[in-house]
Amino acid sequence: MQLHPLSDRLVVKPLSKEEVTASGIILPDTVEKERPEQGEVIAAGPGRLLENGMRAEMSVKVGDKVVFKKYSPDEVKVEKEEYLVISESDVLAVIA
């Protein structure tokens, strides 16, 4: 099954934040239980519908790594994989 976002929505795969302590122990991001703020765009909708019937072009594309608002995404689980669905307006920056 694939997710096809509508309008100006994005499907984002969260980036893990593994940290390594000074002694070399790897702490996975699940230790903190915080919501992710970064991810990679997996799918993008066609864009927001304008009043004149045209679609606004999306400013992010598939493959971009983005920073987004912490509490804006909706969590979706598809085939044991977790994704986030966010609006393009909740994207704060593209990571270069």
TIDREN-165672 format. One record per residue (C-alpha): residue in one letter; x negated, y, z negated. Coordinates in nm, 4 decimals. Layout:
BEGIN
resn / east / north / up
A / X / Y / Z
...
// end
This chain:
BEGIN
resn / east / north / up
M / 0.0000 / 0.0000 / 0.0000
Q / -0.1217 / 0.3488 / 0.0829
L / -0.0172 / 0.6833 / -0.0594
H / 0.0836 / 0.9533 / 0.1887
P / 0.1246 / 1.2840 / 0.0035
L / 0.3943 / 1.5267 / 0.1121
S / 0.3759 / 1.9034 / 0.1649
D / 0.0690 / 2.0571 / -0.0035
R / -0.0049 / 1.7619 / -0.2331
L / -0.3379 / 1.5777 / -0.2632
V / -0.4175 / 1.2252 / -0.3787
V / -0.7386 / 1.2374 / -0.5812
K / -0.9522 / 0.9580 / -0.7224
P / -1.0943 / 1.0743 / -1.0569
L / -1.4722 / 1.0936 / -1.0825
S / -1.6101 / 0.9050 / -1.3815
K / -1.8219 / 1.0939 / -1.6318
E / -2.0584 / 0.8291 / -1.7608
E / -2.3083 / 0.9714 / -2.0045
V / -2.6353 / 0.8158 / -2.1168
T / -2.7548 / 0.8728 / -2.4731
A / -3.1198 / 0.9388 / -2.5606
S / -3.1636 / 0.5690 / -2.6445
G / -3.0242 / 0.4624 / -2.3045
I / -2.6738 / 0.3571 / -2.4089
I / -2.4140 / 0.4292 / -2.1379
L / -2.0944 / 0.5872 / -2.2686
P / -1.8101 / 0.5470 / -2.0162
D / -1.5600 / 0.8267 / -1.9714
T / -1.2902 / 0.6195 / -2.1461
V / -1.4562 / 0.6865 / -2.4814
E / -1.3364 / 1.0465 / -2.4845
K / -0.9810 / 0.9746 / -2.3573
E / -0.9823 / 1.3190 / -2.1983
R / -0.8082 / 1.3851 / -1.8689
P / -1.0485 / 1.4208 / -1.5767
E / -1.1094 / 1.7591 / -1.4188
Q / -1.2967 / 1.6433 / -1.1087
G / -1.2215 / 1.3992 / -0.8325
E / -1.2578 / 1.3031 / -0.4692
V / -0.9733 / 1.3737 / -0.2274
I / -0.8458 / 1.0415 / -0.0879
A / -0.5450 / 1.1752 / 0.1074
A / -0.3999 / 1.5166 / 0.1878
G / -0.0500 / 1.6190 / 0.2881
P / 0.0286 / 1.8154 / 0.6055
G / 0.0403 / 2.1519 / 0.4250
R / 0.2991 / 2.3810 / 0.2738
L / 0.5970 / 2.4712 / 0.4931
L / 0.6108 / 2.8463 / 0.5615
E / 0.9242 / 3.0569 / 0.6038
N / 0.8747 / 3.0693 / 0.9825
G / 0.8806 / 2.6870 / 1.0054
M / 0.5043 / 2.6497 / 1.0591
R / 0.2754 / 2.4625 / 0.8206
A / -0.0041 / 2.6337 / 0.6267
E / -0.3379 / 2.4660 / 0.6893
M / -0.4835 / 2.2771 / 0.3924
S / -0.8032 / 2.4304 / 0.2527
V / -0.9391 / 2.0932 / 0.1338
K / -0.9854 / 1.7747 / 0.3325
V / -1.0295 / 1.4042 / 0.2683
G / -1.3716 / 1.3351 / 0.1173
D / -1.4064 / 1.6707 / -0.0613
K / -1.4993 / 1.6611 / -0.4288
V / -1.2843 / 1.9085 / -0.6162
V / -1.2411 / 2.0654 / -0.9594
F / -0.8798 / 2.1041 / -1.0691
K / -0.6725 / 2.2170 / -1.3654
K / -0.6971 / 1.9674 / -1.6493
Y / -0.3274 / 1.9086 / -1.7190
S / -0.1801 / 1.9591 / -1.3723
P / -0.2179 / 1.6117 / -1.2125
D / 0.0420 / 1.3380 / -1.2185
E / -0.1071 / 0.9927 / -1.2727
V / -0.0163 / 0.7168 / -1.0262
K / -0.1266 / 0.3531 / -1.0363
V / -0.1411 / 0.1621 / -0.7060
E / -0.2696 / -0.1957 / -0.6932
K / -0.4544 / -0.1644 / -1.0278
E / -0.6287 / 0.1565 / -0.9132
E / -0.5494 / 0.4891 / -1.0793
Y / -0.5058 / 0.8044 / -0.8727
L / -0.4001 / 1.1599 / -0.9448
V / -0.1490 / 1.3557 / -0.7387
I / -0.1982 / 1.7321 / -0.7540
S / -0.0798 / 2.0384 / -0.5693
E / -0.3340 / 2.2219 / -0.3548
S / -0.2723 / 2.5353 / -0.5632
D / -0.4062 / 2.3509 / -0.8721
V / -0.7471 / 2.3003 / -0.7082
L / -0.9910 / 2.5503 / -0.8543
A / -1.3013 / 2.4795 / -0.6424
V / -1.4671 / 2.2426 / -0.3972
I / -1.7970 / 2.0954 / -0.5187
A / -2.0699 / 2.1500 / -0.2591
// end
